[in-house]
Amino acid sequence: MEFLIDMCVVFMQEIRNKAQMIAQKNTTPHRLSRGGYELLERTILQEKLNKRQTKSGSVEPMSPPSPPDRCDLWTLARTKPNGEMTYEPSLQVSERIVSSQVHVIFSVV
């Protein structure tokens, strides 16, 4: 019985060490809770729908709003409630995303 307990402790420690190594490499962690990106996307869609309904003033069902871009979700997931980014690397990546979007918009037009 002790052998089994010792093996489980060693096995779990190996898993824990591996997870810690992966976490150390993540320089841009997000602030999302258990809901993750799915909950964030649902929240944004619901806010868009509420704005659209208050703007039109009708109670009738409306077509669903367009989903947010992945880059917008990424940026929102790393933005604090006061509008600041969580970490400096997140801010740098966000700036690169915005600059590449501007470049794509102008090159398409």
Secondary structure, DSSP 4 states (H G I P E B T S, - for coil): -HHHHHHHHHHHHHHHHHHHHHHHH-SS-----TTHHHHHHHHHHHHHHHHHHHHH---S--PPPPPPPHHHHHHHHTB-TTS-BSSHHHHHHHHHHHHHHHHHHHHH-
